[in-house]
Amino acid sequence: MKVAFNGASKLIIVDNGITELDAQVDLYSDWKEWLRAGDNGDNTKFVPAMRTVGGDPTTGVKSVAPYFFLTNGWKIRPYEGDHTLTISGNLFVDEPETYGYSLTIPTLGDYTVTVMLSTTSDAITVSAGSGLSTEEHNQLDTTYQNVGLLKKIESNKWNIANDQLVIYDNDGTTPLVTFNLTGDQTKAYSGREPV
């Protein structure tokens, strides 16, 4: 285990020197083990630390990506030292309006800790060894790229000037796509092919 659970304080305390956690393995699965490992199941007397959704199969080889939530006010306390803590997986706070949006609390000592979340935007995961053909893999890759482009178009900075709508890439300065707002709409894209 990379963490210790304190049910009375509702804390997940990261072990000394640990800078990477996997939400599914190091937090959710280890929390379930901690529940079972208590004296005669005594750890079950504490309010649940986590809940999860997802993992349901959508086809024989695909499933909904799992999402994990810290519940009932549980928080993660990084180890005592200056470092960056990277948490992989879709981890969020349940009821953030009650418990705040932060997954972590400060260390006891005066240390600087940066927390980085490595989440997936994929709503569907494909199991390893799924047996996809090269064509199916390429179609999936193209779909993934198109979804990424659509997300940028929906959320990135844009500007209207000289009868054109310009949507910028993530850096906020590089034009991603340009739409003509008048005239022939069949030539509205520049830079990339239409999705």
PyRosetta script that sets phi, psi and omega in degrees:
from pyrosetta import init, pose_from_sequence

init()
pose = pose_from_sequence("MKVAFNGASKLIIVDNGITELDAQVDLYSDWKEWLRAGDNGDNTKFVPAMRTVGGDPTTGVKSVAPYFFLTNGWKIRPYEGDHTLTISGNLFVDEPETYGYSLTIPTLGDYTVTVMLSTTSDAITVSAGSGLSTEEHNQLDTTYQNVGLLKKIESNKWNIANDQLVIYDNDGTTPLVTFNLTGDQTKAYSGREPV")
pose.set_psi(1, 142.8)
pose.set_omega(1, 178.1)
pose.set_phi(2, -99.4)
pose.set_psi(2, -6.6)
pose.set_omega(2, -177.2)
pose.set_phi(3, -137.2)
pose.set_psi(3, 162.2)
pose.set_omega(3, 172.5)
pose.set_phi(4, -119.7)
pose.set_psi(4, 146.4)
pose.set_omega(4, -178.9)
pose.set_phi(5, -108.3)
pose.set_psi(5, 131.1)
pose.set_omega(5, 176.5)
pose.set_phi(6, -118.4)
pose.set_psi(6, 98.9)
pose.set_omega(6, -175.8)
pose.set_phi(7, -64.6)
pose.set_psi(7, -36.7)
pose.set_omega(7, -178.7)
pose.set_phi(8, -66.6)
pose.set_psi(8, -37.3)
pose.set_omega(8, -179.4)
pose.set_phi(9, -94.0)
pose.set_psi(9, -7.1)
pose.set_omega(9, -176.2)
pose.set_phi(10, 56.9)
pose.set_psi(10, 49.1)
pose.set_omega(10, -178.7)
pose.set_phi(11, -124.0)
pose.set_psi(11, 140.3)
pose.set_omega(11, 168.2)
pose.set_phi(12, -107.0)
pose.set_psi(12, 108.5)
pose.set_omega(12, -172.2)
pose.set_phi(13, -101.1)
pose.set_psi(13, 119.5)
pose.set_omega(13, -177.0)
pose.set_phi(14, -74.7)
pose.set_psi(14, 134.4)
pose.set_omega(14, 179.6)
pose.set_phi(15, -65.3)
pose.set_psi(15, 152.8)
pose.set_omega(15, -178.8)
pose.set_phi(16, -56.1)
pose.set_psi(16, 130.4)
pose.set_omega(16, 176.8)
pose.set_phi(17, 85.6)
pose.set_psi(17, -5.8)
pose.set_omega(17, -178.8)
pose.set_phi(18, -82.9)
pose.set_psi(18, 121.6)
pose.set_omega(18, -178.4)
pose.set_phi(19, -117.1)
pose.set_psi(19, -3.4)
pose.set_omega(19, 179.9)
pose.set_phi(20, -135.2)
pose.set_psi(20, 132.4)
pose.set_omega(20, 176.9)
pose.set_phi(21, -130.3)
pose.set_psi(21, 142.4)
pose.set_omega(21, 172.9)
pose.set_phi(22, -103.2)
pose.set_psi(22, 123.4)
pose.set_omega(22, -175.2)
pose.set_phi(23, -57.5)
pose.set_psi(23, -38.9)
pose.set_omega(23, -177.0)
pose.set_phi(24, -77.3)
pose.set_psi(24, -47.7)
pose.set_omega(24, -173.4)
pose.set_phi(25, -81.6)
pose.set_psi(25, -53.7)
pose.set_omega(25, -171.3)
pose.set_phi(26, -83.2)
pose.set_psi(26, -19.6)
pose.set_omega(26, -179.1)
pose.set_phi(27, -110.4)
pose.set_psi(27, -65.6)
pose.set_omega(27, -174.2)
pose.set_phi(28, -65.3)
pose.set_psi(28, -53.1)
pose.set_omega(28, -178.1)
pose.set_phi(29, -64.3)
pose.set_psi(29, -42.4)
pose.set_omega(29, 179.8)
pose.set_phi(30, -68.5)
pose.set_psi(30, -31.2)
pose.set_omega(30, 174.8)
pose.set_phi(31, -63.7)
pose.set_psi(31, -42.7)
pose.set_omega(31, 178.2)
pose.set_phi(32, -62.9)
pose.set_psi(32, -39.0)
pose.set_omega(32, 176.1)
pose.set_phi(33, -63.1)
pose.set_psi(33, -41.9)
pose.set_omega(33, 179.2)
pose.set_phi(34, -61.2)
pose.set_psi(34, -39.4)
pose.set_omega(34, 177.7)
pose.set_phi(35, -58.3)
pose.set_psi(35, -44.5)
pose.set_omega(35, -177.6)
pose.set_phi(36, -74.7)
pose.set_psi(36, -27.5)
pose.set_omega(36, -173.2)
pose.set_phi(37, -82.7)
pose.set_psi(37, -9.8)
pose.set_omega(37, -178.9)
pose.set_phi(38, -62.9)
pose.set_psi(38, 160.9)
pose.set_omega(38, 179.1)
pose.set_phi(39, -57.2)
pose.set_psi(39, 109.0)
pose.set_omega(39, -179.0)
pose.set_phi(40, 54.1)
pose.set_psi(40, 38.3)
pose.set_omega(40, -179.8)
pose.set_phi(41, 72.0)
pose.set_psi(41, 21.2)
pose.set_omega(41, -175.7)
pose.set_phi(42, -64.5)
pose.set_psi(42, -23.3)
pose.set_omega(42, -179.0)
pose.set_phi(43, -68.3)
pose.set_psi(43, -15.6)
pose.set_omega(43, 178.9)
pose.set_phi(44, -72.0)
pose.set_psi(44, -8.9)
pose.set_omega(44, 177.9)
pose.set_phi(45, -72.9)
pose.set_psi(45, -17.5)
pose.set_omega(45, -179.9)
pose.set_phi(46, -84.9)
pose.set_psi(46, 152.5)
pose.set_omega(46, 178.4)
pose.set_phi(47, -63.6)
pose.set_psi(47, 147.0)
pose.set_omega(47, -178.7)
pose.set_phi(48, -57.7)
pose.set_psi(48, 141.2)
pose.set_omega(48, 179.4)
pose.set_phi(49, -88.4)
pose.set_psi(49, -29.2)
pose.set_omega(49, -172.2)
pose.set_phi(50, -145.2)
pose.set_psi(50, 160.4)
pose.set_omega(50, 168.1)
pose.set_phi(51, -142.5)
pose.set_psi(51, 163.3)
pose.set_omega(51, -178.5)
pose.set_phi(52, -140.5)
pose.set_psi(52, 153.3)
pose.set_omega(52, 170.5)
pose.set_phi(53, -133.9)
pose.set_psi(53, 159.7)
pose.set_omega(53, 178.9)
pose.set_phi(54, 99.6)
pose.set_psi(54, -172.4)
pose.set_omega(54, -177.2)
pose.set_phi(55, 84.5)
pose.set_psi(55, -7.9)
pose.set_omega(55, -179.5)
pose.set_phi(56, -69.0)
pose.set_psi(56, 137.2)
pose.set_omega(56, 179.0)
pose.set_phi(57, -70.0)
pose.set_psi(57, 138.3)
pose.set_omega(57, 174.0)
pose.set_phi(58, -105.3)
pose.set_psi(58, -29.0)
pose.set_omega(58, 172.5)
pose.set_phi(59, -145.7)
pose.set_psi(59, -173.0)
pose.set_omega(59, 179.4)
pose.set_phi(60, -63.5)
pose.set_psi(60, -26.0)
pose.set_omega(60, -175.7)
pose.set_phi(61, -120.1)
pose.set_psi(61, -4.7)
pose.set_omega(61, -177.4)
pose.set_phi(62, -118.0)
pose.set_psi(62, 151.1)
pose.set_omega(62, 176.7)
pose.set_phi(63, -147.0)
pose.set_psi(63, 160.4)
pose.set_omega(63, 177.2)
pose.set_phi(64, -70.8)
pose.set_psi(64, 132.2)
pose.set_omega(64, -179.8)
pose.set_phi(65, -60.3)
pose.set_psi(65, 139.1)
pose.set_omega(65, -179.8)
pose.set_phi(66, -75.9)
pose.set_psi(66, 142.9)
pose.set_omega(66, 175.3)
pose.set_phi(67, -122.3)
pose.set_psi(67, 138.5)
pose.set_omega(67, -178.1)
pose.set_phi(68, -120.6)
pose.set_psi(68, 144.2)
pose.set_omega(68, -177.7)
pose.set_phi(69, -131.0)
pose.set_psi(69, 130.7)
pose.set_omega(69, 168.6)
pose.set_phi(70, -75.5)
pose.set_psi(70, 129.0)
pose.set_omega(70, -175.8)
pose.set_phi(71, -117.7)
pose.set_psi(71, 165.6)
pose.set_omega(71, 171.8)
pose.set_phi(72, 56.7)
pose.set_psi(72, 26.4)
pose.set_omega(72, 177.0)
pose.set_phi(73, 85.8)
pose.set_psi(73, 5.2)
pose.set_omega(73, 176.6)
pose.set_phi(74, -64.2)
pose.set_psi(74, 143.4)
pose.set_omega(74, 178.6)
pose.set_phi(75, -137.1)
pose.set_psi(75, 163.1)
pose.set_omega(75, 177.2)
pose.set_phi(76, -102.7)
pose.set_psi(76, 131.9)
pose.set_omega(76, 174.0)
pose.set_phi(77, -111.9)
pose.set_psi(77, 114.8)
pose.set_omega(77, 179.0)
pose.set_phi(78, -62.8)
pose.set_psi(78, 164.6)
pose.set_omega(78, 179.9)
pose.set_phi(79, -69.8)
pose.set_psi(79, 161.2)
pose.set_omega(79, -175.5)
pose.set_phi(80, -77.6)
pose.set_psi(80, 98.6)
pose.set_omega(80, 179.3)
pose.set_phi(81, 165.9)
pose.set_psi(81, 155.9)
pose.set_omega(81, 176.0)
pose.set_phi(82, -71.2)
pose.set_psi(82, 125.8)
pose.set_omega(82, 179.8)
pose.set_phi(83, -173.0)
pose.set_psi(83, 173.6)
pose.set_omega(83, 171.2)
pose.set_phi(84, -110.1)
pose.set_psi(84, 126.7)
pose.set_omega(84, 177.3)
pose.set_phi(85, -102.8)
pose.set_psi(85, 119.3)
pose.set_omega(85, 178.6)
pose.set_phi(86, -104.2)
pose.set_psi(86, 124.5)
pose.set_omega(86, 178.4)
pose.set_phi(87, -112.4)
pose.set_psi(87, 117.6)
pose.set_omega(87, -179.6)
pose.set_phi(88, -95.7)
pose.set_psi(88, 140.8)
pose.set_omega(88, 179.4)
pose.set_phi(89, 111.8)
pose.set_psi(89, 166.3)
pose.set_omega(89, -178.7)
pose.set_phi(90, -85.2)
pose.set_psi(90, 92.5)
pose.set_omega(90, -177.1)
pose.set_phi(91, -118.7)
pose.set_psi(91, 129.9)
pose.set_omega(91, -177.3)
pose.set_phi(92, -138.8)
pose.set_psi(92, 170.6)
pose.set_omega(92, 175.6)
pose.set_phi(93, -97.0)
pose.set_psi(93, 127.9)
pose.set_omega(93, 174.2)
pose.set_phi(94, -76.8)
pose.set_psi(94, 139.0)
pose.set_omega(94, -179.4)
pose.set_phi(95, 55.0)
pose.set_psi(95, 57.1)
pose.set_omega(95, -177.6)
pose.set_phi(96, -62.9)
pose.set_psi(96, -25.4)
pose.set_omega(96, 178.3)
pose.set_phi(97, -66.9)
pose.set_psi(97, -23.0)
pose.set_omega(97, 177.3)
pose.set_phi(98, -94.7)
pose.set_psi(98, -43.5)
pose.set_omega(98, -171.9)
pose.set_phi(99, -107.5)
pose.set_psi(99, 1.4)
pose.set_omega(99, -178.6)
pose.set_phi(100, 84.4)
pose.set_psi(100, 163.5)
pose.set_omega(100, -175.4)
pose.set_phi(101, -88.3)
pose.set_psi(101, -15.2)
pose.set_omega(101, -176.2)
pose.set_phi(102, -75.1)
pose.set_psi(102, 134.8)
pose.set_omega(102, 176.1)
pose.set_phi(103, -80.1)
pose.set_psi(103, -21.1)
pose.set_omega(103, -172.4)
pose.set_phi(104, -119.1)
pose.set_psi(104, 163.9)
pose.set_omega(104, 169.9)
pose.set_phi(105, -119.7)
pose.set_psi(105, 161.4)
pose.set_omega(105, -179.6)
pose.set_phi(106, -65.6)
pose.set_psi(106, 158.0)
pose.set_omega(106, 173.4)
pose.set_phi(107, -67.8)
pose.set_psi(107, 164.8)
pose.set_omega(107, 178.2)
pose.set_phi(108, -71.0)
pose.set_psi(108, -39.1)
pose.set_omega(108, 178.2)
pose.set_phi(109, -86.2)
pose.set_psi(109, 174.9)
pose.set_omega(109, -178.5)
pose.set_phi(110, -86.6)
pose.set_psi(110, 79.1)
pose.set_omega(110, -179.0)
pose.set_phi(111, -120.7)
pose.set_psi(111, 156.1)
pose.set_omega(111, 176.2)
pose.set_phi(112, -101.7)
pose.set_psi(112, 117.8)
pose.set_omega(112, 179.5)
pose.set_phi(113, -124.1)
pose.set_psi(113, 126.1)
pose.set_omega(113, 174.3)
pose.set_phi(114, -103.7)
pose.set_psi(114, 130.2)
pose.set_omega(114, 179.6)
pose.set_phi(115, -107.5)
pose.set_psi(115, 124.0)
pose.set_omega(115, 177.8)
pose.set_phi(116, -114.1)
pose.set_psi(116, 133.0)
pose.set_omega(116, 177.3)
pose.set_phi(117, -104.8)
pose.set_psi(117, 128.6)
pose.set_omega(117, 177.5)
pose.set_phi(118, -110.4)
pose.set_psi(118, 87.9)
pose.set_omega(118, -176.7)
pose.set_phi(119, -102.2)
pose.set_psi(119, 165.1)
pose.set_omega(119, 176.7)
pose.set_phi(120, -107.2)
pose.set_psi(120, 141.6)
pose.set_omega(120, 175.2)
pose.set_phi(121, -92.7)
pose.set_psi(121, -3.2)
pose.set_omega(121, -178.9)
pose.set_phi(122, -74.2)
pose.set_psi(122, 127.7)
pose.set_omega(122, 175.3)
pose.set_phi(123, -83.3)
pose.set_psi(123, -17.9)
pose.set_omega(123, -178.5)
pose.set_phi(124, -124.0)
pose.set_psi(124, 136.6)
pose.set_omega(124, 172.6)
pose.set_phi(125, -112.4)
pose.set_psi(125, 150.9)
pose.set_omega(125, 178.7)
pose.set_phi(126, -112.9)
pose.set_psi(126, 127.6)
pose.set_omega(126, -177.8)
pose.set_phi(127, -69.8)
pose.set_psi(127, 147.5)
pose.set_omega(127, 179.9)
pose.set_phi(128, -62.9)
pose.set_psi(128, 145.4)
pose.set_omega(128, 179.7)
pose.set_phi(129, 68.9)
pose.set_psi(129, 32.7)
pose.set_omega(129, -175.5)
pose.set_phi(130, -72.7)
pose.set_psi(130, -14.3)
pose.set_omega(130, 179.2)
pose.set_phi(131, 78.2)
pose.set_psi(131, 25.2)
pose.set_omega(131, 177.2)
pose.set_phi(132, -66.2)
pose.set_psi(132, 140.0)
pose.set_omega(132, 173.6)
pose.set_phi(133, -73.0)
pose.set_psi(133, 166.1)
pose.set_omega(133, 177.9)
pose.set_phi(134, -59.2)
pose.set_psi(134, -40.6)
pose.set_omega(134, 178.9)
pose.set_phi(135, -64.4)
pose.set_psi(135, -43.5)
pose.set_omega(135, 178.3)
pose.set_phi(136, -64.1)
pose.set_psi(136, -41.1)
pose.set_omega(136, 178.3)
pose.set_phi(137, -61.9)
pose.set_psi(137, -44.4)
pose.set_omega(137, 179.8)
pose.set_phi(138, -64.4)
pose.set_psi(138, -39.9)
pose.set_omega(138, 177.4)
pose.set_phi(139, -63.5)
pose.set_psi(139, -42.2)
pose.set_omega(139, 178.3)
pose.set_phi(140, -63.4)
pose.set_psi(140, -42.2)
pose.set_omega(140, 179.1)
pose.set_phi(141, -64.2)
pose.set_psi(141, -42.7)
pose.set_omega(141, 178.1)
pose.set_phi(142, -63.5)
pose.set_psi(142, -42.4)
pose.set_omega(142, 177.9)
pose.set_phi(143, -60.9)
pose.set_psi(143, -43.7)
pose.set_omega(143, 179.5)
pose.set_phi(144, -60.6)
pose.set_psi(144, -44.0)
pose.set_omega(144, 178.8)
pose.set_phi(145, -64.6)
pose.set_psi(145, -41.3)
pose.set_omega(145, 179.7)
pose.set_phi(146, -65.4)
pose.set_psi(146, -39.1)
pose.set_omega(146, 177.2)
pose.set_phi(147, -63.9)
pose.set_psi(147, -40.4)
pose.set_omega(147, 177.3)
pose.set_phi(148, -61.3)
pose.set_psi(148, -41.9)
pose.set_omega(148, 178.0)
pose.set_phi(149, -64.4)
pose.set_psi(149, -43.5)
pose.set_omega(149, 178.9)
pose.set_phi(150, -62.0)
pose.set_psi(150, -39.4)
pose.set_omega(150, 178.3)
pose.set_phi(151, -62.9)
pose.set_psi(151, -40.4)
pose.set_omega(151, 177.7)
pose.set_phi(152, -65.2)
pose.set_psi(152, -42.4)
pose.set_omega(152, -179.5)
pose.set_phi(153, -62.8)
pose.set_psi(153, -38.7)
pose.set_omega(153, -178.6)
pose.set_phi(154, -74.6)
pose.set_psi(154, -30.4)
pose.set_omega(154, -169.3)
pose.set_phi(155, -117.5)
pose.set_psi(155, -15.8)
pose.set_omega(155, -175.4)
pose.set_phi(156, -82.0)
pose.set_psi(156, 169.8)
pose.set_omega(156, 178.6)
pose.set_phi(157, -61.8)
pose.set_psi(157, 143.1)
pose.set_omega(157, 177.2)
pose.set_phi(158, -141.2)
pose.set_psi(158, 164.4)
pose.set_omega(158, -178.8)
pose.set_phi(159, -150.2)
pose.set_psi(159, 141.8)
pose.set_omega(159, 173.8)
pose.set_phi(160, -112.3)
pose.set_psi(160, 123.3)
pose.set_omega(160, 177.7)
pose.set_phi(161, -157.0)
pose.set_psi(161, 144.6)
pose.set_omega(161, 177.5)
pose.set_phi(162, 51.5)
pose.set_psi(162, 45.0)
pose.set_omega(162, 178.2)
pose.set_phi(163, 59.7)
pose.set_psi(163, 30.3)
pose.set_omega(163, 176.3)
pose.set_phi(164, -134.3)
pose.set_psi(164, 141.1)
pose.set_omega(164, 171.5)
pose.set_phi(165, -101.2)
pose.set_psi(165, 119.2)
pose.set_omega(165, 179.3)
pose.set_phi(166, -111.9)
pose.set_psi(166, 124.2)
pose.set_omega(166, 176.0)
pose.set_phi(167, -108.3)
pose.set_psi(167, 130.4)
pose.set_omega(167, -172.6)
pose.set_phi(168, -97.6)
pose.set_psi(168, 155.8)
pose.set_omega(168, 176.2)
pose.set_phi(169, -70.9)
pose.set_psi(169, -178.5)
pose.set_omega(169, -174.9)
pose.set_phi(170, -58.1)
pose.set_psi(170, -27.6)
pose.set_omega(170, -178.9)
pose.set_phi(171, -74.4)
pose.set_psi(171, -10.0)
pose.set_omega(171, 177.2)
pose.set_phi(172, 80.0)
pose.set_psi(172, -0.3)
pose.set_omega(172, -178.8)
pose.set_phi(173, -126.6)
pose.set_psi(173, -26.8)
pose.set_omega(173, -178.7)
pose.set_phi(174, -85.5)
pose.set_psi(174, 120.1)
pose.set_omega(174, 178.0)
pose.set_phi(175, -61.8)
pose.set_psi(175, 130.4)
pose.set_omega(175, 178.3)
pose.set_phi(176, -93.7)
pose.set_psi(176, -51.9)
pose.set_omega(176, 175.5)
pose.set_phi(177, -143.0)
pose.set_psi(177, 150.8)
pose.set_omega(177, 178.1)
pose.set_phi(178, -127.2)
pose.set_psi(178, 129.7)
pose.set_omega(178, 177.9)
pose.set_phi(179, -113.0)
pose.set_psi(179, 128.8)
pose.set_omega(179, 172.2)
pose.set_phi(180, -77.5)
pose.set_psi(180, 131.3)
pose.set_omega(180, -177.1)
pose.set_phi(181, -94.0)
pose.set_psi(181, -5.3)
pose.set_omega(181, 175.0)
pose.set_phi(182, -138.3)
pose.set_psi(182, 164.0)
pose.set_omega(182, 174.8)
pose.set_phi(183, 82.6)
pose.set_psi(183, -152.3)
pose.set_omega(183, -174.7)
pose.set_phi(184, -73.7)
pose.set_psi(184, 111.1)
pose.set_omega(184, -177.2)
pose.set_phi(185, -80.7)
pose.set_psi(185, -7.6)
pose.set_omega(185, 179.9)
pose.set_phi(186, -72.9)
pose.set_psi(186, -13.3)
pose.set_omega(186, 178.9)
pose.set_phi(187, -117.2)
pose.set_psi(187, 40.1)
pose.set_omega(187, -172.7)
pose.set_phi(188, -79.0)
pose.set_psi(188, -23.2)
pose.set_omega(188, -176.3)
pose.set_phi(189, -90.4)
pose.set_psi(189, 148.8)
pose.set_omega(189, 168.5)
pose.set_phi(190, -140.7)
pose.set_psi(190, 147.5)
pose.set_omega(190, 176.7)
pose.set_phi(191, 90.6)
pose.set_psi(191, -44.8)
pose.set_omega(191, -179.0)
pose.set_phi(192, -137.9)
pose.set_psi(192, 155.0)
pose.set_omega(192, 176.2)
pose.set_phi(193, -73.2)
pose.set_psi(193, 150.8)
pose.set_omega(193, 177.3)
pose.set_phi(194, -60.6)
pose.set_psi(194, 150.7)
pose.set_omega(194, 179.8)
pose.set_phi(195, -76.5)
pose.dump_pdb("model.pdb")
